[in-house]
């Protein structure tokens, strides 16, 4: 939980600082980045993760439990990076 919050703060700072590169409002761009991160993280936690946790509880595999606990961070961060690259480079319409 703490690691996910630290990553969210890092994304907020990253998007805020990179907003000038894409000619975007820094506050709006930072909020967009955090929203993408949390949306994907929530989707992963409530849709995908229960089946992984169920398998981990039945097998008692410590690596699978580690994946179930922290995979949402990796998936959400990857989606946020793709969002930053794809949407950030698009030209804004006035």
ABEGO torsion letter per residue (X at the ends): XAAAAAAAAAAAAAAAAAAAAAGBBAAAAAAAAAAAAAAAAAAAAAAAAAAAAAAAAAAGBAAAAAAAAAAAAAAAAAAAAAAAAAAAABBBBX
